Amino acid sequence: MTAFARAFATGRWLPLYALVVGPFRENPGRTVLAIAAIALGVALGVAVHLVNSSALNEFELAARHLAGEADLVVRGPRAGFDEALYARLSRLPQVEAANPALELDVPLAGRQDSLKIIGFDPLRAAQVQPALLPERRGLVSDLFDADAILLSPAATEWLGLKPGDELRIHVGTRTLALNVAGVLPQGAYRQRIGVMDIASAQWRLERLGRLNRIDLRLNSGTDLEAFRRALQAMLPLGVHAATPETEGERGANLTRAYRLNLDMLALIALFTGAFLVFSSQVLALLRRRTQFALLRTIGVTRGALAAQLVAEGAVIGVAGGALGVLLGYALAYYALSLVGADLGAGYFRSIAASLHAEPQALALFFALGVLYAVLGAAAPAWEAARRAPAPALRAGDEEEGLRNLRTLSWGIAAIAAGLLLALAPAINDLPIAGYVSIALILLGAVLVMPRLAEACLDRLPLPSRAPAAIAIAQLKATPRQAAISVAAIVISVSLMVSMLIMVSSFRTSLEAWLERMLPADLYLRAARFGETAFLTPEEQARIAATPGVERAEFIRSQNLLLAPERPPVTLLAGPVEAGTVEKLLPLTGPSYVPRANEPPPVWVSEVAADFYRLRTGDRVRLPIGDTPLLYTVAGIWRDYARQNGAIAMNRGLYVQITGDRLVNDTALWLAKGTSLADAQRALRGRLPEAAIEIATTREVREISLKIFDRTFAITYALEIAAVLIGLFGVSVSFSAQALARRREFGVLRHIGMTRLEIGAMLGCEGALLAALGTAFGLAVGWVVSLILIHVVNRQSFHWSMEMQIPWLPLAGLAAIIVAAAVATAVCSGRAAMREDVIRAVREDW
Amino acid sequence: MVPGYRLRFPHDEGSHPDFRLEWWYVTGWLNEASKPLGFQITFFRARPELNHDNPSAFTPRQIMIAHAALSDPFRGRLIHAQRAARQGFGLAGADRGRTGAWIYDWRLEQAGDSYHARITGRQLSMELGFAVTQPPLNQGQEGYSRKGPAPEHASYYYSLPHLKVSGTIARDGAPKAVTGSAWLDHEWSSSYMAEQAVGWDWIGINLADGGALMAFRMRDQQGGSFWAGGALRHPDGRLKVFLPDEVRFVPRREWRSARTGTTYPVSFLVRAGDREFAIEPLFDDQEHDTRASTGTIYWEGAVRALRDGKAVGLGYLELTGYWRRVEL
């Protein structure tokens, strides 16, 4: 006899046996499903969290490394600020060293991507960012060559270049070859970056006289915050001084809402998992009712019994949690290597992250898994332990046990509170109230379900055919048990329905928006990626004079830094005018036409309006050009393309203020009879082909929709997981119920019903329950989708959308759920009858 | 570089930006009677060879580099600071027509008959005035100082010995008044080092009798001298310029730096013409790590000149090219 078996036999392992082996042996499928559900929920939470924190960690590290030992980073928009500011800051007595810099994303030739290039003074870097200096001293003087660039190890690997090679980039529509002079020290900067001398960068990237970043190291003893405030007062509008920590936090701010969204989806998966534990535990406990009553009569106390039952839930939670953490870790690892650190949403496009594990976060998700499982087991355990032993020993007591679930008033209260909370504003820029509101409504739906199910079942007429009649009679007689199955279905269906409605609303709104934003036939731009591509006035004239081009409209895209902790807002200077703006921009309200003595109009996107608290009619000072001027907010428009906000203005006005005649994008209308292909050919013949991108309206639409789908890919995946867990719940409750009713099946067989007829009866029950659940699920899902669209989405991403109900997919979904329920019910009935059900009748005596 | 150019003062005390390399080098002894200290303040101007004409205001047409170091025997090694910056925006540069070199708030400038230097930093700050007491000493042939057998390897070079120093020095705290005597070298060139040169040894000594001695030798890969030079100005103003074979540096003692593993001959017997001086350092570890600015490590320290065991002068010894070949 092995030591284990001996220990087992002598009873030392009895608690283990009672907690794990016993319930497991009794119903392995149910236990495995419950563990799997918890594991899946925990795994999703862990994976989403790990990937996000790895990306953020990498983002912060990159910002930190770039700032080196700087105490403050002064930053301007892409167009930068006058370099004279550098001389002024250098002379401040508190400044020990200042490093002037240009930081730009530069489009790469022959590659649909860009590389971040920082041009700075390597001599100043010795004091401010010593780690970013090449190890070999001679490289600093090599860097004085106008075409020299140093690459980080990550960049050389990514580009497949080595010292001595050429790096080809686009500036304007020209292709430029830089010479890779060397590689930065390993570990100095983990992301892709190129380093140039500031003079070369200004010249080669066509930014003479401009800087967009200055890193400051302060004399020891300087009060950082006081100096930062004083400095901010002397900086031009649109130029901000921030600590490197704030710099690093920008990544966190940018993705906060998106991350919370994913976390919530993971928590919903966990929640459905907990519900699964709850429903299966309720039914299992009902089945073991006589067993517990016996335990009570032989002296086991209520407390001990309840503790034992809760411990069973905890064991499921521990197993599921541990499995989930491992699974989540593996998922995160694969997501990072396959999907990338941004989970497809485009926030950290060029960040390469390695998995960054946080033990406390892993522990938290593990604890959540255990907690949910324990909570799922606690209510039924308490209920089972409370019952007086004598009545529980009798057959048919199951329904009695559920009578005490007086939940209607609590449910109505939860729903009411949820609806009220939906009106609350964002907390700390996050739609926390919205999420709580959804949770309360779902909880309320579960709580009102017993009474609601009872009321509905009461009104059902009894059909004449035996199996259906017995099915309905059975449901009418045990409405509370039925309610548990219905509630499981309601939860999964409502989640699924709400997501479906939201995504479909978003996609439909996006399509309508693209239609509106892309009125022309062809779109031409200088490079899709990067910040140094543009079209000169001469090239613009050439484009406009291309045969077959009837009309060309040009758009200049710049950015403005309106707050240090936020990424810059896009400035679009195009053909918009006060009178005709409705034709070009999808305004969300009426446009305001400024009077002659009022500042000129700008139109801000919903995102920018939310971030900077702007309303139509407001006046706002914007740092466009070197002297900030006042503008009138003439309207708010919907913009799905620029997540950090956009401001549109008339290009004639922009040129007048800034003198900048370059453009980035061109919308082209073709003359009648000119084919798209002919026009594209003619345009390519007139411009440097390598550096421009021409796309038809259809292609632009397709690209945009593809980006949309990629952004939502991870959302879809999480949603499907939540729904699957929900369906597990349904099937578990059906099979548990079927098992519990073996005696009943035996009686039915005794009185002459065939197995087929019992199957039909079960199918009927399943169909009824599923239909009931789906109907309520659709209703609850619709309410939740309203909150998702108008509260959660609006507060997370700051853009509005029209509600669009996808009738056909919803109908299909409903049909699948009912069919799945019927199939599960019949299958579990078959499985229950596989044993000798006739003998099961005797179990009672 | 051509012989026969006649140095003009104060014009040639200013910058010569057409030459590739230029330096103003002040070394001296302070508080000699009580607690002696050595100090060095140097401003370099270098013109990188650019293969383009970049219109950017940041184009590094001239690079300014400055070193400052204090030799305190109680400390046992140098307290030093360095800066490097490109000329431009008025933040760093060198004036023409008179001495004036600066990098941010560090500066060395001429005002009438005296000079003023200012060095600021976390560990070391110096504010020193230098009063001229003797006329410039033109080195080599009337200021044309050859550094090798080929005539193009040379510099224009004059010295100002016996500068009277007064000012303050602050080390990690309150400034303390100091006085002493210093030596200023100003040298500019476009081709300083011959191909075979790896570095040089140099001394500049203010002799106690009012005389001034400068001697140097250029070393090759094997450590031997392939060129030498120097001059002795007597207290009465008579100048003796030495031919290459009249100057000899004989190492007497070596010191090895544990930090860099470099071995320097910190004590010499220097023969110049018919005179011979023993050169002994104030202390051994006066190694100067300037990798962050000039990219080199050298030894630059306060020394005493002894004759028959008796101190007859105070000055500085410079040992370059012992770590790696000097790249100018």
Interface residues (C-beta under 8 A of the other chain):
Chain A: E83 A84 Y86 A87 S90 R91 P100 D121 L123 R124 A126 P130 R137 G138 V140 S141 F144 D145 A146 D197 I198 A199 S200 Q202 W203 L208 G209 S220
Chain B: P48 L50 N51 H52 N54 P55 S56 A57 F58 T59 P60 I63 A84 A85 R86 F89 G90 L91 Y104 R122 R291 A292 S293 G295 E327
